Amino acid sequence: MSEMSREEVEALISEVLEVYPEKAKKDRSKHLTPNDTSLEQSKKCITSNKKSLPGVMTIRGCAYAGSKGVVWGPVKDMIHISHGPVGCGQYSRAGRRNYYIGTTGVNAFVTMNFTSDFQEKDIVFGGDKKLAKMIDEIETLFPLNKGITIQSECPIGLIGDDIEAVAKTKQKEHGKTVVPVRCEGFRGVSQSLGHHIANDSVRDWVLGARDDDNSFEQTDYDVAIIGDYNIGGDAWSSRILLEEMGLRVVAQWSGDGTLSEMELTPKVKLNLVHCYRSMNYISRHMEEKYGIPWMEYNFFGPTKTAESLRKIAAQFDESIQAKCEEVLAKYQPEWQSVIDKYRPRLEGKRVMLYIGGLRPRHVIGAYEDLGMEVVGTGYEFGHNDDYDRTIKEMGNATLLYDDVTGYEFEEFVKKVKPDLIGSGIKEKYIFQKMGVPFRQMHSWDYSGPYHGFDGFAIFAKDMDMTLNNPCWSKLAAPWKKPESADEAIAASA
Amino acid sequence: MPSVMLRKDPEGKLTLYVPKRDLEDEIVSLEFDSDEKWGGELKLADGSSYYLEPIALPKLPMTVRVKRLVEAQ
């Protein structure tokens, strides 16, 4: 199918919304729109960060998912207690593939699940005593942990436990950082508020720890990578580029990060923000309190990576800028060969995305480098400022959908007929059974890294592997195949 | 009385950020813009305006409480 016009997209949206009751239709229509690149502000065309409608299948998560799963979880030398019933921690354990270096269970704890396993009596009599006992047990069993965070699940807020008091006593008793995080799942409309709460807890309980300590040796080239969760090793393939350029990466937030890295971040010269949605809060705070400027960058695909590297280098002196050009020249043949190999196989293919955080806009450049076109994109939990940034990246009259429901997404795919879909695990098997090639873009479908020049090679290979897989032509049973296909086979025999 | 952050964006333009509303917009006009008296009515690019009790020229970025005067349409 060729490009859709603005009217066609509008007609498609109203056709899809036809099945809803009047009220739901009115509500949902605000979240779906054809893109208009002439707009400066997204709030004129799309509504976001609103409560999902009861009765529809939303793909969102909760505040606990945003705090424990995204922001705090990857900090490897701290133990993150899932405080409450056992399920939240168990079913989210190790699913996000935040890679880290360390010995699990000795000095790193990311893939382990610590939970206070609430029972009826804890709900009735309160769980503070259990939490205190648990922290003592952790200190005995895992003495090399650098700190503990208490990630609240829903019941904690409902029964009114005072986890802050427990945290303060235990912090004194053990002399380690203990962070209470009020990220009960029912707070907010999606995981987005969980990010904010987690950022605030970092601000209140961690960031100021070394304000009076000047023993850390600083250089003029100190930077921190903020909002890179090292999914499949993403932060590592970003970090080497920055280091080759002559910068010193002091901290990684929070993929493969540590507590002391977080404490040292106020001493850097520049914060580099990859995931704006989940970590802009802390960056803004550091700018205000410590005067550290921050900038967003994009390491998906060679065009955007080169653009971002130059932008980063421009913040420093000429020696860095010269080295930046050297790095770009060094990698240029490498990524050019990737494009030469895969572009002919992927040219002109159309992609629909529905993901969260930064990817709905950031990966567009990587697809364009491969000659592919993104025809629809949307955020699970984006805010207005995310859409502000997306409008400029997307083509005119492409589909934008916010917090799209399972039904709407399926209908859009049936009508738009993209060649590839990038979304989460819950969508994967539905679309694969519909015969549409699919990549799981939350944890890179068990592949990765995708950041940087090294990551781009893997990205291109994965997209080719999925799109040009021979299985897609074998989905229809031989006797149900259209006549022409039979003739083609007969002719080739 | 929303709490907002005033900052200079990378291009050096003065912006106002309202965290609760994800609103980040350029300040197009400032009622008082001198070193000792700075603030007053802040007009935003989207047509809304806020009132900041005049203060001495602050070090940006800074979080302040402002009064909402005119809503965006």
Interface residues (C-beta under 8 A of the other chain):
Chain A: E40 Q41 N49 Y281 R284 E287 E288 M295 H383 N384 D385 D388
Chain B: M5 R7 P10 Y17 P19 R21 D22 L23 E24 D25 A45 D46 P61 M62 T63
